Amino acid sequence: MRPDEQTLERLRAEHGEVYWVEAAGVGLVVRPPRRAEYRRFRAMTLDPERRGDATERLVRDCVVWPSPEELDRILETRPALADAVASRLLELAGAVEEVQLKKL
């Protein structure tokens, strides 16, 4: 279920760019990660004790709909969803597979 247009307008006003991401029959509205959130994600992935929580933290930072409580319920039944959504969030943050390199 997608949010209604009034909710989307409110989310756009509050967060700027918002995107619909859907996987495993679950839809979420996300915003791109901010620089500090991406830096925290990177730091967590380098810490062996926190690595497992890095993707879920990034997703929690960037999901603007549904509510955090509803996101908890979703992740209880589909915990790997965070990994799938995080990959799209990293794309929004500028992570790309192909980078052009030319000798000048």
Backbone as a printed PyTorch tensor [residue, N CA C, xyz], in Angstrom:
tensor([[[  0.8340,  -1.1780,   0.0000],
         [  0.0000,   0.0000,   0.0000],
         [  0.8840,   1.2470,   0.0000]],

        [[  0.6050,   2.1340,  -0.8990],
         [  1.3460,   3.4000,  -0.9870],
         [  0.6600,   4.4750,  -0.1590]],

        [[  1.4400,   5.4660,   0.2850],
         [  0.8040,   6.5810,   0.9990],
         [ -0.0590,   7.3970,   0.0350]],

        [[ -1.0590,   8.0750,   0.5750],
         [ -1.9040,   8.9050,  -0.2690],
         [ -1.1310,  10.1530,  -0.7140]],

        [[ -1.6910,  10.8660,  -1.6630],
         [ -1.0100,  12.0260,  -2.2580],
         [ -0.7440,  13.1200,  -1.2290]],

        [[ -1.6520,  13.3190,  -0.3030],
         [ -1.4560,  14.3310,   0.7360],
         [ -0.2420,  13.9710,   1.6120]],

        [[ -0.1100,  12.7090,   1.9480],
         [  1.0430,  12.2600,   2.7370],
         [  2.3250,  12.4320,   1.9430]],

        [[  2.2840,  12.0970,   0.6500],
         [  3.4740,  12.2730,  -0.1870],
         [  3.8870,  13.7340,  -0.2680]],

        [[  2.9280,  14.6230,  -0.4160],
         [  3.2450,  16.0520,  -0.4590],
         [  3.8940,  16.5110,   0.8440]],

        [[  3.3740,  16.0210,   1.9620],
         [  3.9540,  16.3710,   3.2630],
         [  5.3810,  15.8420,   3.3740]],

        [[  5.6060,  14.6020,   2.9010],
         [  6.9430,  14.0140,   2.9520],
         [  7.9180,  14.7820,   2.0570]],

        [[  7.4530,  15.1950,   0.8700],
         [  8.3060,  15.9810,  -0.0310],
         [  8.6640,  17.3260,   0.6040]],

        [[  7.6810,  17.9640,   1.2420],
         [  7.9230,  19.2560,   1.8830],
         [  8.9260,  19.1150,   3.0310]],

        [[  8.8250,  18.0220,   3.7410],
         [  9.6900,  17.8120,   4.9090],
         [ 11.0830,  17.3110,   4.5410]],

        [[ 11.1790,  16.4470,   3.5180],
         [ 12.4440,  15.7650,   3.2190],
         [ 13.0450,  16.0900,   1.8590]],

        [[ 12.3580,  16.8320,   1.0230],
         [ 12.8730,  17.0880,  -0.3240],
         [ 12.6150,  15.8780,  -1.2070]],

        [[ 13.6640,  15.3640,  -1.8140],
         [ 13.5320,  14.1910,  -2.6840],
         [ 13.0670,  12.9890,  -1.8800]],

        [[ 12.0350,  12.3250,  -2.3730],
         [ 11.6150,  11.0610,  -1.7880],
         [ 11.3910,  10.0620,  -2.9210]],

        [[ 11.5860,   8.7930,  -2.6070],
         [ 11.4970,   7.7300,  -3.5960],
         [ 10.6720,   6.5790,  -3.0450]],

        [[  9.9710,   5.9080,  -3.9470],
         [  9.2410,   4.6970,  -3.6080],
         [ 10.1600,   3.5240,  -3.9250]],

        [[ 10.3770,   2.6650,  -2.9570],
         [ 11.1680,   1.4530,  -3.1660],
         [ 10.3060,   0.2810,  -2.7250]],

        [[ 10.2910,  -0.7570,  -3.5530],
         [  9.4430,  -1.9040,  -3.2580],
         [ 10.2240,  -3.1820,  -3.4740]],

        [[ 10.1190,  -4.0800,  -2.4960],
         [ 10.7750,  -5.3810,  -2.5870],
         [  9.9910,  -6.3590,  -1.7280]],

        [[  9.9050,  -7.5880,  -2.1700],
         [  9.2340,  -8.6550,  -1.4180],
         [  7.8080,  -8.2680,  -1.0310]],

        [[  7.1480,  -7.5050,  -1.8900],
         [  5.7780,  -7.1060,  -1.6230],
         [  5.6130,  -6.0050,  -0.5920]],

        [[  6.7200,  -5.3930,  -0.1970],
         [  6.6930,  -4.3220,   0.8000],
         [  7.1580,  -3.0320,   0.1390]],

        [[  6.4090,  -1.9530,   0.3280],
         [  6.7790,  -0.6620,  -0.2190],
         [  7.1410,   0.3070,   0.8780]],

        [[  8.1710,   1.1050,   0.6130],
         [  8.6480,   2.1050,   1.5610],
         [  8.9040,   3.4060,   0.8150]],

        [[  8.7830,   4.5180,   1.5070],
         [  9.2020,   5.8020,   0.9620],
         [ 10.5020,   6.1540,   1.6760]],

        [[ 11.5240,   6.4490,   0.8740],
         [ 12.8460,   6.7530,   1.4210],
         [ 13.3270,   8.0850,   0.8780]],

        [[ 14.2810,   8.6520,   1.5680],
         [ 14.9960,   9.8220,   1.0860],
         [ 16.4540,   9.4220,   0.9470]],

        [[ 17.2310,  10.1430,   0.1440],
         [ 18.6510,   9.8030,   0.0140],
         [ 19.3760,   9.9760,   1.3500]],

        [[ 20.3900,   9.1620,   1.5870],
         [ 21.1760,   9.3200,   2.8100],
         [ 21.9040,  10.6630,   2.8260]],

        [[ 21.9880,  11.2410,   3.9910],
         [ 22.7870,  12.4470,   4.1720],
         [ 24.2440,  12.0370,   4.3630]],

        [[ 25.1240,  12.9920,   4.2120],
         [ 26.5570,  12.7070,   4.3050],
         [ 26.9100,  12.0440,   5.6370]],

        [[ 26.4140,  12.5790,   6.7350],
         [ 26.7330,  12.0190,   8.0510],
         [ 26.2070,  10.5890,   8.1890]],

        [[ 25.0460,  10.3190,   7.6310],
         [ 24.4790,   8.9690,   7.6990],
         [ 25.3180,   7.9910,   6.8850]],

        [[ 25.7780,   8.4390,   5.7330],
         [ 26.6270,   7.5720,   4.9210],
         [ 27.9680,   7.3220,   5.6210]],

        [[ 28.5220,   8.3470,   6.2270],
         [ 29.7910,   8.1800,   6.9510],
         [ 29.6250,   7.2100,   8.1200]],

        [[ 28.5130,   7.2960,   8.8410],
         [ 28.2500,   6.3610,   9.9360],
         [ 28.1220,   4.9430,   9.3860]],

        [[ 27.4170,   4.7950,   8.2600],
         [ 27.2800,   3.4890,   7.6220],
         [ 28.6590,   2.9040,   7.2930]],

        [[ 29.5020,   3.7140,   6.6630],
         [ 30.8530,   3.2370,   6.3230],
         [ 31.6280,   2.8440,   7.5660]],

        [[ 31.5890,   3.6630,   8.6020],
         [ 32.3090,   3.3560,   9.8350],
         [ 31.7990,   2.0580,  10.4530]],

        [[ 30.4890,   1.8660,  10.4250],
         [ 29.9240,   0.6440,  10.9960],
         [ 30.3470,  -0.5820,  10.1990]],

        [[ 30.4560,  -0.4730,   8.8870],
         [ 30.8440,  -1.6370,   8.0880],
         [ 32.2990,  -2.0240,   8.3410]],

        [[ 33.1060,  -1.0930,   8.8050],
         [ 34.5100,  -1.3890,   9.0910],
         [ 34.7230,  -1.9400,  10.4970]],

        [[ 33.7230,  -1.8340,  11.3560],
         [ 33.7930,  -2.3260,  12.7260],
         [ 33.1650,  -3.7150,  12.7670]],

        [[ 33.9680,  -4.7660,  12.9840],
         [ 33.4220,  -6.1250,  12.9500],
         [ 32.2450,  -6.3480,  13.8960]],

        [[ 32.1910,  -5.6500,  15.0160],
         [ 31.1090,  -5.8420,  15.9740],
         [ 29.8210,  -5.1290,  15.5530]],

        [[ 29.9200,  -4.1570,  14.6610],
         [ 28.7440,  -3.3800,  14.2430],
         [ 28.3570,  -3.6120,  12.7920]],

        [[ 29.1830,  -4.3580,  12.0650],
         [ 28.9670,  -4.5530,  10.6270],
         [ 27.5690,  -5.0760,  10.3130]],

        [[ 27.0870,  -6.0210,  11.1000],
         [ 25.7760,  -6.6080,  10.8430],
         [ 24.6280,  -5.6280,  10.9870]],

        [[ 24.8150,  -4.5790,  11.7370],
         [ 23.7530,  -3.5940,  11.9590],
         [ 23.8150,  -2.4140,  10.9870]],

        [[ 24.8640,  -2.3400,  10.1820],
         [ 25.0920,  -1.1580,   9.3440],
         [ 23.9660,  -0.9240,   8.3460]],

        [[ 23.5420,  -1.9520,   7.6170],
         [ 22.5180,  -1.7360,   6.5960],
         [ 21.1710,  -1.3950,   7.2180]],

        [[ 20.8330,  -2.0770,   8.3110],
         [ 19.5470,  -1.7650,   8.9380],
         [ 19.5350,  -0.3380,   9.4810]],

        [[ 20.6490,   0.1150,  10.0250],
         [ 20.7160,   1.4860,  10.5370],
         [ 20.5380,   2.4930,   9.4000]],

        [[ 21.2010,   2.2320,   8.2590],
         [ 21.0620,   3.1250,   7.1150],
         [ 19.6060,   3.1870,   6.6580]],

        [[ 18.9620,   2.0480,   6.5900],
         [ 17.5550,   2.0020,   6.1760],
         [ 16.6910,   2.7610,   7.1750]],

        [[ 16.8960,   2.5310,   8.4530],
         [ 16.1030,   3.2290,   9.4740],
         [ 16.3020,   4.7420,   9.3860]],

        [[ 17.5180,   5.1760,   9.0630],
         [ 17.7930,   6.6050,   8.9200],
         [ 17.0240,   7.2170,   7.7490]],

        [[ 16.8200,   6.4490,   6.6830],
         [ 16.3140,   7.0130,   5.4360],
         [ 14.8450,   6.7160,   5.1250]],

        [[ 14.2360,   5.7910,   5.8130],
         [ 12.8100,   5.5110,   5.5780],
         [ 11.9920,   6.6210,   6.2230]],

        [[ 11.1550,   7.2660,   5.4300],
         [ 10.3020,   8.3420,   5.9360],
         [  8.8310,   7.9250,   6.0010]],

        [[  8.5020,   6.7890,   5.4270],
         [  7.1690,   6.2010,   5.5110],
         [  7.2890,   4.7320,   5.2510]],

        [[  6.7300,   3.8590,   6.0240],
         [  5.8070,   4.0780,   7.1190],
         [  6.5320,   4.5140,   8.3980]],

        [[  5.8100,   4.5030,   9.4830],
         [  6.3520,   4.9180,  10.7830],
         [  7.4520,   3.9650,  11.2340]],

        [[  8.3100,   4.4210,  12.1300],
         [  9.3450,   3.5270,  12.6750],
         [  8.7600,   2.2550,  13.2990]],

        [[  7.6160,   2.3670,  13.9330],
         [  6.9870,   1.1890,  14.5410],
         [  6.5400,   0.1840,  13.4750]],

        [[  5.9800,   0.6930,  12.3860],
         [  5.5750,  -0.1920,  11.2890],
         [  6.8030,  -0.8020,  10.6150]],

        [[  7.8580,  -0.0280,  10.4640],
         [  9.0940,  -0.5640,   9.8960],
         [  9.6320,  -1.6880,  10.7760]],

        [[  9.5580,  -1.5350,  12.0910],
         [  9.9610,  -2.6170,  13.0050],
         [  9.1790,  -3.8870,  12.7150]],

        [[  7.8590,  -3.7550,  12.5620],
         [  7.0230,  -4.9320,  12.2830],
         [  7.4110,  -5.5820,  10.9530]],

        [[  7.6900,  -4.7620,   9.9650],
         [  8.0830,  -5.2930,   8.6570],
         [  9.4000,  -6.0470,   8.7670]],

        [[ 10.3780,  -5.4500,   9.4480],
         [ 11.6990,  -6.0800,   9.5460],
         [ 11.6980,  -7.3160,  10.4300]],

        [[ 10.7140,  -7.4430,  11.3040],
         [ 10.5930,  -8.6700,  12.1050],
         [ 10.2710,  -9.8640,  11.2150]],

        [[  9.4380,  -9.6390,  10.1980],
         [  9.0420, -10.7470,   9.3250],
         [  9.9200, -10.8580,   8.0860]],

        [[ 10.5640,  -9.7630,   7.6960],
         [ 11.4290,  -9.7580,   6.5080],
         [ 12.7410,  -9.0360,   6.8210]],

        [[ 13.5820,  -9.6000,   7.6870],
         [ 14.7880,  -8.8970,   8.1170],
         [ 15.7900,  -8.6220,   6.9920]],

        [[ 15.8190,  -9.4580,   5.9740],
         [ 16.7660,  -9.2450,   4.8720],
         [ 16.3400,  -8.1170,   3.9500]],

        [[ 15.1210,  -7.6180,   4.1210],
         [ 14.6530,  -6.4920,   3.3120],
         [ 15.5820,  -5.2920,   3.4690]],

        [[ 16.1440,  -5.1240,   4.6590],
         [ 17.0540,  -4.0030,   4.9030],
         [ 18.2470,  -4.0500,   3.9530]],

        [[ 18.7630,  -5.2310,   3.6640],
         [ 19.9020,  -5.3470,   2.7490],
         [ 19.5290,  -4.9080,   1.3360]],

        [[ 18.3520,  -5.3350,   0.8840],
         [ 17.9080,  -4.9810,  -0.4640],
         [ 17.6750,  -3.4770,  -0.5890]],

        [[ 17.0270,  -2.8910,   0.4010],
         [ 16.7370,  -1.4570,   0.3620],
         [ 18.0170,  -0.6460,   0.4990]],

        [[ 18.9350,  -1.1040,   1.3410],
         [ 20.1950,  -0.3790,   1.5300],
         [ 20.9720,  -0.2640,   0.2200]],

        [[ 20.9170,  -1.2820,  -0.6180],
         [ 21.6430,  -1.1990,  -1.8850],
         [ 21.1090,  -0.0610,  -2.7490]],

        [[ 19.7980,   0.1600,  -2.7350],
         [ 19.2140,   1.2790,  -3.4910],
         [ 19.5580,   2.6120,  -2.8470]],

        [[ 19.5970,   2.6560,  -1.5250],
         [ 19.9780,   3.8880,  -0.8400],
         [ 21.4170,   4.2710,  -1.1670]],

        [[ 22.2850,   3.2790,  -1.2850],
         [ 23.6760,   3.5640,  -1.6410],
         [ 23.7660,   4.1230,  -3.0590]],

        [[ 22.9040,   3.6620,  -3.9530],
         [ 22.8510,   4.2470,  -5.2920],
         [ 22.4500,   5.7150,  -5.2150]],

        [[ 21.4480,   6.0130,  -4.3790],
         [ 21.0270,   7.4100,  -4.2170],
         [ 22.1410,   8.2660,  -3.6290]],

        [[ 23.0210,   7.6480,  -2.8450],
         [ 24.1380,   8.3710,  -2.2340],
         [ 25.2990,   8.5690,  -3.2100]],

        [[ 25.1970,   7.9370,  -4.3830],
         [ 26.2330,   8.1320,  -5.3880],
         [ 27.1090,   6.9200,  -5.6460]],

        [[ 26.8440,   5.8100,  -4.9830],
         [ 27.6240,   4.6030,  -5.2300],
         [ 27.2200,   4.0410,  -6.5920]],

        [[ 28.1650,   3.9510,  -7.4720],
         [ 27.9160,   3.4310,  -8.8110],
         [ 28.9500,   2.3580,  -9.1230]],

        [[ 28.5580,   1.4200,  -9.9630],
         [ 29.4780,   0.3370, -10.3030],
         [ 30.5210,   0.7750, -11.3240]],

        [[ 30.1440,   1.6270, -12.2360],
         [ 31.0740,   2.0650, -13.2650],
         [ 31.5390,   3.4820, -12.9940]],

        [[ 32.8370,   3.6420, -12.9640],
         [ 33.4360,   4.9590, -12.7980],
         [ 34.3960,   5.1460, -13.9730]],

        [[ 34.2950,   6.2630, -14.6290],
         [ 35.1480,   6.5470, -15.7780],
         [ 36.4970,   7.0910, -15.2950]],

        [[ 37.5570,   6.5890, -15.8900],
         [ 38.9010,   7.0410, -15.5660],
         [ 39.6360,   7.3070, -16.8750]],

        [[ 40.2090,   8.4950, -17.0110],
         [ 40.9550,   8.8450, -18.2150],
         [ 42.2500,   9.5140, -17.8240]],

        [[ 43.3030,   9.0780, -18.4610],
         [ 44.5900,   9.7210, -18.2350],
         [ 44.5670,  11.0800, -18.9310]],

        [[ 45.0410,  12.0780, -18.2440],
         [ 45.0620,  13.4330, -18.8170],
         [ 46.4760,  13.8320, -19.1970]]])
